[in-house]
Amino acid sequence: MNMRTEQNKTYQTSDLACAAALSLFFPLESVDKADPRRAYFIFDRTIKLDVVLDQYQKQTLRVEPRAYFDQVKALKTRLYEIN
């Protein structure tokens, strides 16, 4: 699930693959775990983020495979860390 929130100031997604791709280019601002069944990865929304997101959705975004794999692992670690 992808969402634009706060008058489009942030972008949030529960899609781990999308969040991993975006976080290769943009800092992850936070992870919202308020819903016990779903976490949301939150990014500051910019025009550049929208361009990368569009490339991801059209399957034209190119990333280094090892960096992507490492980013997925890093996001999973953030998901399961105890606050």
Backbone hydrogen bonds, N-H to C=O, Kabsch-Sander energy under -0.5 kcal/mol:
donor,donor_aa,acceptor,acceptor_aa,energy
3,M,12,Q,-3.1
5,T,10,T,-2.0
9,K,5,T,-1.4
9,K,6,E,-1.2
10,T,5,T,-1.5
11,Y,43,F,-3.0
12,Q,3,M,-3.1
13,T,41,F,-2.0
14,S,1,M,-2.1
16,L,14,S,-0.8
19,A,15,D,-2.6
20,A,16,L,-2.5
21,A,17,A,-2.0
22,L,18,C,-2.7
23,S,19,A,-2.5
24,L,20,A,-0.6
24,L,21,A,-1.0
25,F,22,L,-1.8
26,F,22,L,-2.3
29,E,27,P,-0.6
29,E,42,I,-2.2
30,S,42,I,-1.4
32,D,40,Y,-3.1
33,K,31,V,-0.8
35,D,38,R,-0.5
38,R,35,D,-1.1
40,Y,32,D,-2.2
41,F,13,T,-3.3
42,I,30,S,-2.9
43,F,11,Y,-3.0
45,R,9,K,-2.6
50,D,46,T,-2.0
51,V,47,I,-1.9
52,V,48,K,-2.4
53,L,49,L,-2.9
54,D,50,D,-2.3
55,Q,51,V,-2.1
56,Y,52,V,-2.5
57,Q,53,L,-2.7
58,K,54,D,-2.0
59,Q,56,Y,-1.1
60,T,55,Q,-2.8
61,L,55,Q,-1.2
68,Y,64,E,-2.1
69,F,65,P,-2.5
70,D,66,R,-2.5
71,Q,67,A,-2.0
72,V,68,Y,-2.2
73,K,69,F,-2.0
74,A,70,D,-2.1
75,L,71,Q,-2.4
76,K,72,V,-2.2
77,T,73,K,-2.0
78,R,74,A,-1.9
79,L,75,L,-2.1
80,Y,76,K,-1.9
81,E,77,T,-0.9
